Amino acid sequence: MNVRIMRSMGVVAACLCLTAAAVAAEYPAEEQSTRAEMNALLASRVAVGYRINPVDLRLRGKNRFLVGLGSYLVNAGGGCNDCHTHPSFAPGGDPFAGETELINTEQFLAGGRQFGPITSANITPDENGRPAGLTFEEFEHLLRTGREANGEILQVMPWNVYGKLTHLDLRAIYEYLSAIPSLPNNPDPGP
């Protein structure tokens, strides 16, 4: 009897090993399929980012994948133009007035939108190519914590939402913002 039990256990063990081997052989294919789908998703976001970008980009020395993804996040998902450009749309290009959208590229992300006593910041690159004059580490810290260098907490800016983005997403936003034209602060702020 012990021999029959041992033989049965051997058959079960062999079946389990064969099943495990079959599953392991299939898993990389599933993983590869998932990776291919993720790559296609990211590639489509990068392509859309370049298509909807409203300004000339300075791509020299930039990671083009991150710039495209950043444009997608800033211009399609983040709505950054709505608060950081005043006015948001060029004359005759206000979709809320039934016109075909035309982004105000003359003041694109140069700040100037007023929310009571608060005026949105210029987030275009400074003379060193740093968006809003921030290093990436400062930028990421600001969006994750909402705290400026002086310790004040950002008001109006939904940092508590953007701070939940992945490190890659924030890196992409930063890379895109570093590639857009540098502009002086908006000379005509308003609501």
TORPA-4810 file (N, C-alpha, C, O; in nm, 3 decimals):
<nodes>
NODE_1_0.080_-0.119_0.000_0.000_0.000_0.000_0.085_0.125_0.000_0.054_0.223_-0.068_M
NODE_2_0.189_0.122_0.075_0.276_0.238_0.078_0.331_0.269_-0.059_0.351_0.386_-0.095_N
NODE_3_0.357_0.163_-0.138_0.409_0.183_-0.273_0.303_0.251_-0.360_0.335_0.339_-0.439_V
NODE_4_0.175_0.209_-0.345_0.067_0.269_-0.425_0.049_0.415_-0.387_0.028_0.499_-0.474_R
NODE_5_0.056_0.446_-0.260_0.042_0.585_-0.214_0.158_0.668_-0.267_0.140_0.780_-0.314_I
NODE_6_0.277_0.610_-0.258_0.395_0.682_-0.306_0.385_0.705_-0.457_0.421_0.812_-0.507_M
NODE_7_0.337_0.603_-0.530_0.324_0.616_-0.674_0.220_0.724_-0.707_0.242_0.805_-0.796_R
NODE_8_0.106_0.726_-0.636_0.002_0.826_-0.656_0.055_0.966_-0.625_0.027_1.061_-0.699_S
NODE_9_0.131_0.977_-0.516_0.190_1.106_-0.479_0.287_1.152_-0.587_0.295_1.270_-0.618_M
NODE_10_0.360_1.057_-0.643_0.454_1.090_-0.751_0.382_1.139_-0.874_0.427_1.233_-0.940_G
NODE_11_0.269_1.073_-0.906_0.190_1.115_-1.023_0.133_1.255_-0.998_0.138_1.340_-1.087_V
NODE_12_0.079_1.280_-0.879_0.025_1.412_-0.845_0.135_1.518_-0.850_0.114_1.626_-0.905_V
NODE_13_0.249_1.487_-0.795_0.361_1.581_-0.797_0.404_1.610_-0.940_0.432_1.724_-0.975_A
NODE_14_0.409_1.506_-1.022_0.448_1.525_-1.162_0.345_1.611_-1.234_0.381_1.699_-1.312_A
NODE_15_0.216_1.587_-1.208_0.112_1.669_-1.271_0.121_1.814_-1.226_0.108_1.906_-1.307_C
NODE_16_0.144_1.833_-1.095_0.159_1.970_-1.045_0.280_2.039_-1.109_0.272_2.157_-1.144_L
NODE_17_0.388_1.967_-1.123_0.508_2.025_-1.186_0.481_2.061_-1.331_0.521_2.167_-1.378_C
NODE_18_0.412_1.970_-1.402_0.379_1.998_-1.542_0.284_2.117_-1.554_0.299_2.200_-1.643_L
NODE_19_0.185_2.124_-1.464_0.092_2.236_-1.464_0.164_2.366_-1.434_0.142_2.467_-1.501_T
NODE_20_0.251_2.363_-1.334_0.328_2.483_-1.299_0.416_2.526_-1.415_0.428_2.646_-1.443_A
NODE_21_0.477_2.429_-1.482_0.561_2.461_-1.597_0.479_2.522_-1.709_0.522_2.616_-1.775_A
NODE_22_0.358_2.467_-1.732_0.271_2.521_-1.837_0.226_2.662_-1.803_0.225_2.749_-1.890_A
NODE_23_0.189_2.685_-1.678_0.148_2.819_-1.635_0.265_2.917_-1.649_0.248_3.029_-1.697_V
NODE_24_0.383_2.874_-1.606_0.501_2.961_-1.616_0.533_2.993_-1.761_0.575_3.105_-1.793_A
NODE_25_0.513_2.894_-1.849_0.540_2.918_-1.992_0.439_3.016_-2.050_0.473_3.095_-2.138_A
NODE_26_0.314_3.013_-2.000_0.212_3.104_-2.050_0.224_3.242_-1.988_0.191_3.341_-2.054_E
NODE_27_0.267_3.253_-1.867_0.271_3.381_-1.797_0.354_3.485_-1.870_0.308_3.598_-1.885_Y
NODE_28_0.472_3.452_-1.916_0.546_3.556_-1.989_0.471_3.606_-2.112_0.482_3.724_-2.146_P
NODE_29_0.396_3.521_-2.179_0.320_3.564_-2.295_0.211_3.663_-2.253_0.191_3.766_-2.317_A
NODE_30_0.143_3.631_-2.143_0.041_3.723_-2.091_0.107_3.853_-2.048_0.056_3.962_-2.076_E
NODE_31_0.219_3.842_-1.981_0.292_3.960_-1.937_0.336_4.043_-2.057_0.328_4.165_-2.056_E
NODE_32_0.384_3.972_-2.161_0.426_4.042_-2.281_0.307_4.112_-2.346_0.320_4.225_-2.395_Q
NODE_33_0.193_4.049_-2.347_0.073_4.109_-2.403_0.035_4.233_-2.323_0.002_4.337_-2.381_S
NODE_34_0.039_4.222_-2.190_0.007_4.336_-2.105_0.107_4.449_-2.127_0.069_4.565_-2.136_T
NODE_35_0.233_4.414_-2.137_0.335_4.517_-2.164_0.313_4.582_-2.299_0.328_4.703_-2.312_R
NODE_36_0.277_4.503_-2.399_0.251_4.558_-2.532_0.132_4.654_-2.528_0.134_4.759_-2.591_A
NODE_37_0.028_4.615_-2.453_-0.089_4.703_-2.439_-0.051_4.832_-2.367_-0.095_4.940_-2.406_E
NODE_38_0.029_4.821_-2.262_0.073_4.940_-2.189_0.160_5.030_-2.277_0.145_5.153_-2.276_M
NODE_39_0.249_4.969_-2.353_0.332_5.048_-2.445_0.246_5.117_-2.549_0.271_5.233_-2.583_N
NODE_40_0.145_5.049_-2.601_0.055_5.110_-2.699_-0.023_5.225_-2.636_-0.042_5.330_-2.698_A
NODE_41_-0.067_5.206_-2.511_-0.138_5.312_-2.440_-0.049_5.434_-2.421_-0.090_5.547_-2.450_L
NODE_42_0.073_5.412_-2.374_0.165_5.523_-2.355_0.198_5.590_-2.487_0.204_5.713_-2.495_L
NODE_43_0.221_5.510_-2.591_0.252_5.567_-2.723_0.137_5.652_-2.775_0.160_5.757_-2.836_A
NODE_44_0.014_5.609_-2.752_-0.101_5.688_-2.798_-0.111_5.818_-2.719_-0.146_5.922_-2.775_S
NODE_45_-0.080_5.815_-2.589_-0.083_5.939_-2.510_0.027_6.035_-2.555_0.004_6.156_-2.561_R
NODE_46_0.143_5.982_-2.586_0.252_6.067_-2.635_0.213_6.130_-2.768_0.234_6.250_-2.789_V
NODE_47_0.154_6.051_-2.858_0.112_6.102_-2.989_0.005_6.211_-2.973_0.013_6.315_-3.039_A
NODE_48_-0.093_6.188_-2.887_-0.196_6.289_-2.862_-0.132_6.414_-2.801_-0.168_6.526_-2.836_V
NODE_49_-0.037_6.393_-2.709_0.031_6.507_-2.648_0.096_6.598_-2.750_0.085_6.720_-2.741_G
NODE_50_0.163_6.539_-2.847_0.225_6.620_-2.952_0.119_6.685_-3.041_0.136_6.799_-3.085_Y
NODE_51_0.011_6.614_-3.068_-0.094_6.667_-3.156_-0.164_6.787_-3.094_-0.198_6.881_-3.165_R
NODE_52_-0.188_6.784_-2.963_-0.265_6.891_-2.899_-0.177_7.002_-2.840_-0.230_7.102_-2.792_I
NODE_53_-0.047_6.985_-2.842_0.041_7.089_-2.791_0.022_7.217_-2.872_0.030_7.213_-2.995_N
NODE_54_-0.003_7.331_-2.807_-0.034_7.453_-2.883_0.086_7.543_-2.916_0.069_7.643_-2.987_P
NODE_55_0.204_7.511_-2.866_0.318_7.602_-2.883_0.438_7.529_-2.943_0.444_7.406_-2.944_V
NODE_56_0.534_7.607_-2.994_0.659_7.549_-3.041_0.736_7.494_-2.922_0.739_7.555_-2.815_D
NODE_57_0.797_7.380_-2.942_0.872_7.316_-2.834_1.022_7.321_-2.862_1.065_7.310_-2.977_L
NODE_58_1.098_7.336_-2.756_1.244_7.328_-2.764_1.281_7.187_-2.718_1.285_7.158_-2.598_R
NODE_59_1.308_7.100_-2.815_1.328_6.958_-2.784_1.475_6.918_-2.770_1.504_6.806_-2.728_L
NODE_60_1.565_7.007_-2.804_1.707_6.972_-2.795_1.744_6.936_-2.650_1.723_7.015_-2.558_R
NODE_61_1.801_6.818_-2.634_1.842_6.772_-2.502_1.727_6.722_-2.415_1.747_6.689_-2.298_G
NODE_62_1.607_6.715_-2.472_1.491_6.671_-2.395_1.459_6.525_-2.428_1.492_6.476_-2.536_K
NODE_63_1.394_6.459_-2.335_1.343_6.325_-2.357_1.210_6.341_-2.429_1.111_6.383_-2.368_N
NODE_64_1.206_6.308_-2.557_1.087_6.332_-2.639_0.966_6.252_-2.593_0.853_6.299_-2.605_R
NODE_65_0.988_6.133_-2.542_0.878_6.054_-2.487_0.815_6.130_-2.370_0.693_6.144_-2.364_F
NODE_66_0.898_6.177_-2.277_0.846_6.248_-2.161_0.778_6.379_-2.200_0.676_6.415_-2.143_L
NODE_67_0.834_6.450_-2.298_0.772_6.576_-2.343_0.632_6.548_-2.397_0.537_6.619_-2.361_V
NODE_68_0.617_6.447_-2.482_0.485_6.414_-2.537_0.387_6.370_-2.430_0.271_6.413_-2.431_G
NODE_69_0.432_6.286_-2.338_0.346_6.242_-2.229_0.310_6.360_-2.140_0.195_6.373_-2.096_L
NODE_70_0.407_6.446_-2.114_0.381_6.565_-2.033_0.279_6.657_-2.097_0.193_6.712_-2.029_G
NODE_71_0.289_6.674_-2.229_0.191_6.756_-2.300_0.051_6.696_-2.285_-0.046_6.768_-2.264_S
NODE_72_0.043_6.565_-2.297_-0.085_6.497_-2.279_-0.143_6.526_-2.140_-0.261_6.558_-2.126_Y
NODE_73_-0.059_6.513_-2.038_-0.105_6.535_-1.901_-0.142_6.681_-1.875_-0.242_6.708_-1.808_L
NODE_74_-0.064_6.774_-1.928_-0.088_6.917_-1.907_-0.208_6.966_-1.988_-0.292_7.040_-1.936_V
NODE_75_-0.216_6.925_-2.115_-0.315_6.982_-2.206_-0.443_6.901_-2.220_-0.546_6.957_-2.258_N
NODE_76_-0.440_6.772_-2.190_-0.562_6.690_-2.201_-0.618_6.653_-2.065_-0.739_6.652_-2.046_A
NODE_77_-0.531_6.621_-1.971_-0.578_6.573_-1.842_-0.577_6.674_-1.730_-0.666_6.674_-1.645_G
NODE_78_-0.477_6.762_-1.730_-0.458_6.851_-1.616_-0.534_6.982_-1.623_-0.563_7.041_-1.519_G
NODE_79_-0.565_7.027_-1.743_-0.633_7.156_-1.754_-0.549_7.272_-1.706_-0.604_7.373_-1.661_G
NODE_80_-0.418_7.260_-1.712_-0.329_7.363_-1.660_-0.353_7.499_-1.725_-0.339_7.602_-1.659_C
NODE_81_-0.388_7.499_-1.853_-0.413_7.623_-1.926_-0.525_7.705_-1.862_-0.520_7.828_-1.862_N
NODE_82_-0.625_7.638_-1.807_-0.741_7.708_-1.753_-0.704_7.803_-1.639_-0.766_7.909_-1.625_D
NODE_83_-0.606_7.768_-1.559_-0.566_7.854_-1.447_-0.436_7.930_-1.471_-0.418_8.040_-1.419_C
NODE_84_-0.347_7.873_-1.548_-0.214_7.933_-1.564_-0.198_8.016_-1.691_-0.087_8.059_-1.722_H
NODE_85_-0.308_8.037_-1.765_-0.305_8.124_-1.883_-0.423_8.221_-1.871_-0.536_8.180_-1.847_T
NODE_86_-0.394_8.351_-1.889_-0.502_8.450_-1.884_-0.491_8.544_-2.002_-0.387_8.607_-2.021_H
NODE_87_-0.595_8.555_-2.082_-0.710_8.465_-2.087_-0.671_8.329_-2.144_-0.569_8.318_-2.212_P
NODE_88_-0.750_8.228_-2.118_-0.716_8.092_-2.162_-0.719_8.078_-2.313_-0.641_8.002_-2.370_S
NODE_89_-0.809_8.151_-2.377_-0.828_8.136_-2.521_-0.799_8.265_-2.595_-0.817_8.375_-2.541_F
NODE_90_-0.752_8.250_-2.718_-0.727_8.366_-2.803_-0.861_8.424_-2.849_-0.961_8.353_-2.849_A
NODE_91_-0.863_8.551_-2.886_-0.988_8.609_-2.936_-1.046_8.526_-3.051_-0.975_8.491_-3.146_P
NODE_92_-1.175_8.496_-3.041_-1.243_8.416_-3.142_-1.224_8.266_-3.125_-1.270_8.189_-3.208_G
NODE_93_-1.157_8.224_-3.018_-1.128_8.082_-2.999_-1.178_8.026_-2.868_-1.117_7.934_-2.814_G
NODE_94_-1.286_8.080_-2.815_-1.340_8.035_-2.687_-1.448_7.928_-2.709_-1.558_7.960_-2.755_D
NODE_95_-1.417_7.801_-2.679_-1.517_7.696_-2.703_-1.643_7.712_-2.619_-1.748_7.659_-2.655_P
NODE_96_-1.633_7.785_-2.507_-1.751_7.805_-2.421_-1.845_7.910_-2.480_-1.957_7.929_-2.432_F
NODE_97_-1.798_7.977_-2.585_-1.882_8.073_-2.658_-1.924_8.013_-2.793_-1.974_8.084_-2.880_A
NODE_98_-1.903_7.882_-2.810_-1.941_7.815_-2.933_-1.839_7.830_-3.045_-1.867_7.795_-3.160_G
NODE_99_-1.721_7.880_-3.013_-1.616_7.900_-3.113_-1.522_7.779_-3.113_-1.517_7.704_-3.016_E
NODE_100_-1.447_7.762_-3.221_-1.347_7.657_-3.228_-1.232_7.694_-3.134_-1.180_7.805_-3.139_T
NODE_101_-1.194_7.599_-3.049_-1.091_7.627_-2.950_-0.960_7.675_-3.013_-0.908_7.616_-3.107_E
NODE_102_-0.911_7.785_-2.958_-0.783_7.840_-2.998_-0.714_7.890_-2.870_-0.750_7.993_-2.814_L
NODE_103_-0.614_7.814_-2.826_-0.543_7.845_-2.702_-0.466_7.976_-2.717_-0.411_8.005_-2.823_I
NODE_104_-0.463_8.054_-2.612_-0.388_8.179_-2.609_-0.240_8.147_-2.597_-0.188_8.134_-2.486_N
NODE_105_-0.172_8.134_-2.709_-0.030_8.097_-2.707_0.059_8.214_-2.668_0.174_8.193_-2.629_T
NODE_106_0.008_8.337_-2.678_0.088_8.454_-2.641_0.116_8.458_-2.491_0.217_8.513_-2.447_E
NODE_107_0.027_8.399_-2.412_0.043_8.398_-2.266_0.036_8.255_-2.210_0.005_8.235_-2.093_Q
NODE_108_0.066_8.156_-2.295_0.050_8.016_-2.256_0.130_7.983_-2.130_0.253_7.983_-2.131_F
NODE_109_0.057_7.954_-2.024_0.109_7.913_-1.893_0.197_8.019_-1.826_0.279_7.987_-1.740_L
NODE_110_0.179_8.146_-1.866_0.255_8.256_-1.805_0.184_8.313_-1.683_0.224_8.419_-1.633_A
NODE_111_0.082_8.246_-1.634_0.013_8.290_-1.513_-0.083_8.404_-1.541_-0.117_8.433_-1.656_G
NODE_112_-0.125_8.467_-1.433_-0.209_8.585_-1.447_-0.356_8.566_-1.418_-0.429_8.665_-1.408_G
NODE_113_-0.402_8.443_-1.404_-0.543_8.423_-1.369_-0.558_8.454_-1.221_-0.486_8.401_-1.137_R
NODE_114_-0.654_8.542_-1.190_-0.674_8.583_-1.051_-0.792_8.510_-0.989_-0.898_8.494_-1.050_Q
NODE_115_-0.769_8.467_-0.866_-0.870_8.401_-0.784_-0.877_8.482_-0.655_-0.811_8.448_-0.557_F
NODE_116_-0.955_8.588_-0.656_-0.956_8.679_-0.541_-0.817_8.740_-0.526_-0.766_8.799_-0.621_G
NODE_117_-0.756_8.729_-0.408_-0.624_8.789_-0.387_-0.508_8.705_-0.443_-0.392_8.746_-0.436_P
NODE_118_-0.539_8.589_-0.496_-0.434_8.498_-0.544_-0.427_8.504_-0.696_-0.529_8.499_-0.765_I
NODE_119_-0.304_8.516_-0.747_-0.280_8.515_-0.892_-0.201_8.391_-0.926_-0.100_8.360_-0.862_T
NODE_120_-0.247_8.320_-1.029_-0.178_8.196_-1.068_-0.036_8.227_-1.114_-0.008_8.332_-1.170_S
NODE_121_0.052_8.131_-1.087_0.195_8.147_-1.116_0.227_8.126_-1.263_0.156_8.055_-1.335_A
NODE_122_0.334_8.189_-1.305_0.395_8.165_-1.436_0.473_8.034_-1.421_0.566_8.026_-1.341_N
NODE_123_0.435_7.933_-1.498_0.503_7.804_-1.488_0.587_7.773_-1.612_0.627_7.659_-1.635_I
NODE_124_0.612_7.878_-1.693_0.703_7.859_-1.807_0.846_7.852_-1.754_0.871_7.890_-1.639_T
NODE_125_0.940_7.805_-1.835_1.078_7.792_-1.788_1.144_7.927_-1.762_1.118_8.025_-1.831_P
NODE_126_1.230_7.930_-1.662_1.309_8.050_-1.634_1.429_8.053_-1.729_1.437_7.972_-1.821_D
NODE_127_1.522_8.146_-1.707_1.640_8.159_-1.794_1.729_8.035_-1.791_1.812_8.015_-1.880_E
NODE_128_1.714_7.950_-1.689_1.791_7.825_-1.678_1.713_7.704_-1.729_1.760_7.591_-1.718_N
NODE_129_1.594_7.728_-1.784_1.513_7.619_-1.838_1.432_7.544_-1.735_1.380_7.436_-1.763_G
NODE_130_1.420_7.601_-1.614_1.346_7.533_-1.506_1.204_7.588_-1.495_1.186_7.708_-1.472_R
NODE_131_1.103_7.503_-1.512_0.965_7.551_-1.500_0.940_7.620_-1.366_0.970_7.566_-1.259_P
NODE_132_0.885_7.740_-1.375_0.857_7.822_-1.256_0.982_7.845_-1.172_0.973_7.881_-1.054_A
NODE_133_1.100_7.825_-1.232_1.226_7.845_-1.159_1.259_7.733_-1.062_1.345_7.749_-0.976_G
NODE_134_1.190_7.620_-1.074_1.208_7.510_-0.979_1.290_7.396_-1.039_1.278_7.366_-1.158_L
NODE_135_1.373_7.334_-0.958_1.437_7.209_-0.999_1.328_7.103_-1.000_1.219_7.125_-0.947_T
NODE_136_1.356_6.987_-1.060_1.255_6.882_-1.058_1.221_6.841_-0.915_1.104_6.820_-0.883_F
NODE_137_1.321_6.830_-0.830_1.296_6.788_-0.692_1.205_6.889_-0.621_1.114_6.849_-0.548_E
NODE_138_1.228_7.019_-0.642_1.142_7.122_-0.582_1.000_7.115_-0.639_0.901_7.127_-0.567_E
NODE_139_0.992_7.095_-0.770_0.863_7.085_-0.839_0.783_6.966_-0.783_0.666_6.980_-0.749_F
NODE_140_0.848_6.850_-0.775_0.779_6.731_-0.724_0.737_6.752_-0.578_0.625_6.717_-0.541_E
NODE_141_0.824_6.808_-0.497_0.791_6.834_-0.356_0.670_6.927_-0.346_0.580_6.904_-0.266_H
NODE_142_0.670_7.032_-0.428_0.561_7.129_-0.425_0.428_7.063_-0.463_0.326_7.087_-0.398_L
NODE_143_0.429_6.980_-0.567_0.304_6.917_-0.609_0.261_6.805_-0.514_0.142_6.774_-0.507_L
NODE_144_0.352_6.745_-0.444_0.316_6.637_-0.351_0.270_6.691_-0.215_0.182_6.633_-0.151_R
NODE_145_0.330_6.802_-0.171_0.300_6.853_-0.037_0.220_6.982_-0.037_0.157_7.016_0.063_T
NODE_146_0.223_7.056_-0.148_0.156_7.185_-0.154_0.232_7.295_-0.082_0.182_7.407_-0.068_G
NODE_147_0.352_7.264_-0.036_0.429_7.363_0.041_0.536_7.429_-0.045_0.617_7.363_-0.109_R
NODE_148_0.533_7.562_-0.044_0.634_7.639_-0.114_0.761_7.642_-0.028_0.760_7.599_0.087_E
NODE_149_0.870_7.692_-0.086_0.998_7.696_-0.015_0.988_7.773_0.117_1.058_7.741_0.213_A
NODE_150_0.902_7.875_0.122_0.886_7.954_0.244_0.791_7.889_0.344_0.764_7.946_0.450_N
NODE_151_0.740_7.770_0.311_0.653_7.697_0.402_0.505_7.723_0.383_0.421_7.653_0.440_G
NODE_152_0.471_7.824_0.302_0.330_7.852_0.278_0.267_7.739_0.196_0.332_7.676_0.112_E
NODE_153_0.139_7.715_0.223_0.066_7.612_0.150_-0.003_7.677_0.030_-0.067_7.781_0.042_I
NODE_154_0.013_7.612_-0.086_-0.051_7.662_-0.207_-0.202_7.666_-0.188_-0.262_7.571_-0.138_L
NODE_155_-0.261_7.776_-0.228_-0.406_7.789_-0.228_-0.453_7.784_-0.373_-0.378_7.821_-0.463_Q
NODE_156_-0.571_7.741_-0.397_-0.634_7.730_-0.528_-0.576_7.612_-0.608_-0.651_7.528_-0.655_V
NODE_157_-0.445_7.606_-0.623_-0.380_7.499_-0.699_-0.416_7.363_-0.639_-0.393_7.340_-0.520_M
NODE_158_-0.473_7.272_-0.719_-0.514_7.141_-0.666_-0.395_7.044_-0.650_-0.395_6.936_-0.708_P
NODE_159_-0.297_7.085_-0.573_-0.177_7.003_-0.550_-0.213_6.870_-0.487_-0.144_6.770_-0.509_W
NODE_160_-0.320_6.868_-0.408_-0.360_6.742_-0.344_-0.407_6.639_-0.446_-0.407_6.520_-0.417_N
NODE_161_-0.446_6.682_-0.565_-0.483_6.591_-0.673_-0.358_6.555_-0.754_-0.330_6.437_-0.775_V
NODE_162_-0.284_6.656_-0.799_-0.166_6.630_-0.882_-0.058_6.555_-0.805_0.021_6.482_-0.865_Y
NODE_163_-0.054_6.571_-0.674_0.043_6.501_-0.592_0.025_6.351_-0.590_0.114_6.278_-0.547_G
NODE_164_-0.089_6.304_-0.636_-0.116_6.160_-0.641_-0.067_6.097_-0.771_-0.072_5.975_-0.786_K
NODE_165_-0.020_6.179_-0.865_0.033_6.126_-0.990_0.161_6.048_-0.963_0.226_6.067_-0.861_L
NODE_166_0.197_5.962_-1.056_0.319_5.884_-1.040_0.442_5.973_-1.058_0.433_6.083_-1.111_T
NODE_167_0.554_5.923_-1.015_0.681_5.993_-1.035_0.704_6.017_-1.184_0.748_6.126_-1.224_H
NODE_168_0.675_5.917_-1.266_0.691_5.930_-1.412_0.601_6.041_-1.466_0.645_6.120_-1.549_L
NODE_169_0.477_6.047_-1.421_0.385_6.151_-1.467_0.439_6.290_-1.432_0.439_6.379_-1.517_D
NODE_170_0.483_6.307_-1.309_0.536_6.438_-1.267_0.663_6.471_-1.344_0.686_6.587_-1.380_L
NODE_171_0.746_6.371_-1.369_0.868_6.393_-1.448_0.833_6.436_-1.589_0.897_6.524_-1.646_R
NODE_172_0.729_6.374_-1.646_0.684_6.408_-1.781_0.628_6.551_-1.787_0.658_6.625_-1.880_A
NODE_173_0.549_6.587_-1.688_0.496_6.725_-1.682_0.612_6.824_-1.675_0.612_6.925_-1.746_I
NODE_174_0.708_6.796_-1.591_0.824_6.885_-1.576_0.902_6.895_-1.707_0.942_7.004_-1.748_Y
NODE_175_0.922_6.782_-1.772_0.998_6.782_-1.898_0.924_6.863_-2.005_0.986_6.938_-2.080_E
NODE_176_0.792_6.848_-2.010_0.713_6.927_-2.106_0.723_7.076_-2.073_0.750_7.157_-2.161_Y
NODE_177_0.702_7.110_-1.948_0.708_7.252_-1.910_0.845_7.313_-1.937_0.856_7.433_-1.963_L
NODE_178_0.949_7.231_-1.931_1.083_7.283_-1.959_1.106_7.301_-2.109_1.202_7.366_-2.150_S
NODE_179_1.017_7.244_-2.192_1.032_7.252_-2.337_0.948_7.362_-2.402_0.967_7.394_-2.519_A
NODE_180_0.854_7.420_-2.327_0.769_7.525_-2.384_0.843_7.658_-2.382_0.943_7.672_-2.311_I
NODE_181_0.795_7.756_-2.458_0.862_7.887_-2.459_0.861_7.954_-2.322_0.762_7.948_-2.249_P
NODE_182_0.972_8.016_-2.289_0.983_8.095_-2.166_0.915_8.228_-2.189_0.941_8.295_-2.290_S
NODE_183_0.828_8.268_-2.098_0.757_8.395_-2.111_0.769_8.474_-1.981_0.780_8.416_-1.873_L
NODE_184_0.766_8.608_-1.993_0.762_8.688_-1.870_0.625_8.672_-1.804_0.531_8.622_-1.866_P
NODE_185_0.614_8.714_-1.680_0.485_8.708_-1.612_0.380_8.782_-1.695_0.410_8.882_-1.760_N
NODE_186_0.259_8.732_-1.693_0.150_8.792_-1.768_0.136_8.938_-1.726_0.117_8.968_-1.608_N
NODE_187_0.145_9.031_-1.824_0.137_9.174_-1.789_-0.005_9.223_-1.764_-0.024_9.337_-1.721_P
NODE_188_-0.106_9.139_-1.790_-0.245_9.182_-1.776_-0.326_9.078_-1.700_-0.415_9.014_-1.757_D
NODE_189_-0.295_9.060_-1.569_-0.369_8.958_-1.493_-0.516_8.996_-1.478_-0.554_9.112_-1.485_P
NODE_190_-0.596_8.893_-1.456_-0.738_8.917_-1.434_-0.811_8.788_-1.404_-0.753_8.679_-1.410_G
NODE_191_-0.940_8.801_-1.370_-1.019_8.682_-1.336_-1.054_8.597_-1.457_-1.121_8.494_-1.443_P
</nodes>
